[in-house]
Amino acid sequence: MVDAEKLTKDTIKNGGVLALLYFDVHAKDKESVQNLGAGFIKHLLENPGVAFALGEIDEPIEGGEGENVSSSIEVKILTKDFTTLANICMENSPFTIEILRPDHIDLSLNQAHGLLSNISATTAEFKRQILMKVSSKEEIAEFQKQLHARAELGKKLLKKKEGE
């Protein structure tokens, strides 16, 4: 078995981040909440760039009659880098995050570009989903036209950059 503290120190020394993430989970009954929580923690652990994830599911709280059961999950997670942690946060929306180690985060320009690109792509996908659900057929057609123009512009920019 790997020594957790040695793994943590080595990972952080190489750019890793140790953090606490807090999530909420809701289901129809206590057993479902606990099963969802356990599955969710397993899902986090399977993300590329995660060295370990250890979660604790609080005792589920029952709502009133006909209401869902709720709980919170605290996950201590060690990621290989800040970008991995940011991607997990974008994908899973914790309600709060606490970085335990290191005391500061250094990002190379390449890492910053990658992180900003991921944020941009995630935001664009959310916008697309929302617009597709609330827009008229005409508005959707205009949106798709704008996306096509944006893609063409992106191709031109890439060709220009490759030609430099």
C-alpha positions as CSV (number, residue, x, y, z in Angstrom):
1,M,0.0,0.0,0.0
2,V,1.2,3.5,-0.9
3,D,2.0,5.8,2.0
4,A,-0.6,8.6,1.5
5,E,1.6,11.4,3.1
6,K,4.6,10.5,0.8
7,L,2.3,10.4,-2.2
8,T,0.9,13.8,-1.2
9,K,4.3,15.4,-0.7
10,D,5.7,14.0,-3.9
11,T,2.6,15.0,-5.9
12,I,2.5,18.5,-4.5
13,K,6.3,18.9,-5.1
14,N,5.6,18.2,-8.8
15,G,2.8,20.7,-9.1
16,G,-0.1,18.8,-7.5
17,V,-2.9,20.2,-5.3
18,L,-4.5,18.8,-2.2
19,A,-8.0,20.1,-1.7
20,L,-11.3,19.6,0.1
21,L,-14.4,19.7,-2.1
22,Y,-17.9,19.8,-0.7
23,F,-20.9,18.5,-2.6
24,D,-24.6,18.0,-1.9
25,V,-26.6,14.9,-3.0
26,H,-30.3,14.3,-3.1
27,A,-32.4,11.2,-3.6
28,K,-35.7,9.6,-2.6
29,D,-34.3,7.6,0.4
30,K,-31.2,7.3,2.7
31,E,-29.9,4.2,1.0
32,S,-30.0,5.9,-2.5
33,V,-28.2,9.0,-1.1
34,Q,-25.4,6.8,0.3
35,N,-25.2,4.8,-2.9
36,L,-25.1,7.9,-5.1
37,G,-22.4,9.4,-2.8
38,A,-20.2,6.3,-2.9
39,G,-20.6,6.1,-6.7
40,F,-19.8,9.8,-7.0
41,I,-16.6,9.5,-5.0
42,K,-15.6,6.5,-7.2
43,H,-16.2,8.6,-10.3
44,L,-13.9,11.4,-8.9
45,L,-11.2,8.9,-8.3
46,E,-11.4,7.6,-11.8
47,N,-10.7,11.0,-13.3
48,P,-7.3,11.3,-15.2
49,G,-4.9,13.2,-13.0
50,V,-6.4,12.2,-9.7
51,A,-3.8,10.6,-7.4
52,F,-6.4,9.9,-4.7
53,A,-9.8,10.8,-3.4
54,L,-11.3,10.0,-0.1
55,G,-14.8,10.9,0.7
56,E,-17.1,11.1,3.7
57,I,-20.8,11.2,3.3
58,D,-22.7,13.0,6.1
59,E,-25.7,11.3,7.7
60,P,-28.6,11.9,5.3
61,I,-31.3,14.3,6.4
62,E,-34.9,13.5,5.6
63,G,-37.1,16.2,4.2
64,G,-40.8,16.4,4.9
65,E,-43.3,13.8,3.5
66,G,-42.8,13.4,-0.2
67,E,-39.5,15.3,-0.2
68,N,-36.1,14.1,-1.1
69,V,-33.4,13.0,1.4
70,S,-30.3,15.2,1.3
71,S,-26.7,14.9,2.5
72,S,-23.4,16.5,1.9
73,I,-20.1,14.8,0.8
74,E,-16.7,16.0,1.9
75,V,-14.0,14.8,-0.5
76,K,-10.3,15.1,0.1
77,I,-8.7,15.0,-3.3
78,L,-5.1,15.0,-4.5
79,T,-4.7,16.0,-8.2
80,K,-1.5,16.1,-10.3
81,D,-2.1,19.8,-11.1
82,F,-4.3,22.7,-10.6
83,T,-5.9,22.3,-14.1
84,T,-7.1,18.8,-13.1
85,L,-8.7,20.2,-10.0
86,A,-10.3,23.1,-12.0
87,N,-11.7,20.6,-14.5
88,I,-13.2,18.5,-11.8
89,C,-14.8,21.6,-10.3
90,M,-16.2,22.7,-13.6
91,E,-17.7,19.2,-14.3
92,N,-19.1,18.5,-10.8
93,S,-19.9,21.9,-9.3
94,P,-18.9,21.6,-5.6
95,F,-20.7,24.1,-3.4
96,T,-17.3,25.0,-1.8
97,I,-13.6,24.3,-2.3
98,E,-10.7,24.6,0.1
99,I,-7.2,24.2,-1.1
100,L,-5.1,22.6,1.7
101,R,-1.7,22.5,-0.1
102,P,0.3,24.1,-1.5
103,D,0.2,27.6,-0.1
104,H,0.3,29.1,-3.6
105,I,-0.4,28.0,-7.2
106,D,2.1,28.6,-10.0
107,L,0.7,28.1,-13.6
108,S,2.9,28.1,-16.6
109,L,1.5,30.1,-19.6
110,N,0.7,26.8,-21.3
111,Q,-1.3,25.6,-18.3
112,A,-3.1,28.9,-18.1
113,H,-4.0,28.7,-21.8
114,G,-5.3,25.2,-21.3
115,L,-7.4,26.1,-18.2
116,L,-8.9,29.1,-19.9
117,S,-9.7,27.0,-23.0
118,N,-11.5,24.4,-20.8
119,I,-13.4,27.1,-19.0
120,S,-14.4,28.7,-22.3
121,A,-15.5,25.3,-23.8
122,T,-17.5,24.4,-20.7
123,T,-19.2,27.7,-20.6
124,A,-20.0,27.6,-24.4
125,E,-21.6,24.1,-23.9
126,F,-23.8,25.3,-21.1
127,K,-24.9,28.3,-23.1
128,R,-25.6,26.1,-26.1
129,Q,-27.8,23.8,-23.9
130,I,-29.7,26.6,-22.4
131,L,-30.3,28.4,-25.7
132,M,-31.4,25.2,-27.4
133,K,-34.1,24.7,-24.7
134,V,-35.5,28.2,-24.5
135,S,-35.0,29.5,-28.0
136,S,-37.4,29.6,-31.0
137,K,-36.5,27.7,-34.2
138,E,-35.5,31.0,-35.8
139,E,-33.2,31.9,-32.9
140,I,-31.7,28.4,-33.0
141,A,-31.0,28.8,-36.7
142,E,-29.3,32.1,-36.1
143,F,-27.3,30.7,-33.2
144,Q,-26.1,27.8,-35.4
145,K,-25.1,30.3,-38.1
146,Q,-23.1,32.2,-35.5
147,L,-21.4,29.0,-34.3
148,H,-20.4,28.1,-37.9
149,A,-19.0,31.6,-38.4
150,R,-17.1,31.3,-35.2
151,A,-15.6,27.9,-36.3
152,E,-14.5,29.4,-39.6
153,L,-12.8,32.3,-37.8
154,G,-11.1,29.8,-35.6
155,K,-9.8,27.9,-38.6
156,K,-8.4,31.1,-40.1
157,L,-6.7,32.0,-36.9
158,L,-5.1,28.6,-36.6
159,K,-3.9,28.7,-40.2
160,K,-2.5,32.2,-39.6
161,K,-0.7,31.0,-36.4
162,E,0.8,28.0,-38.3
163,G,2.0,30.3,-41.1
164,E,4.0,32.6,-38.7
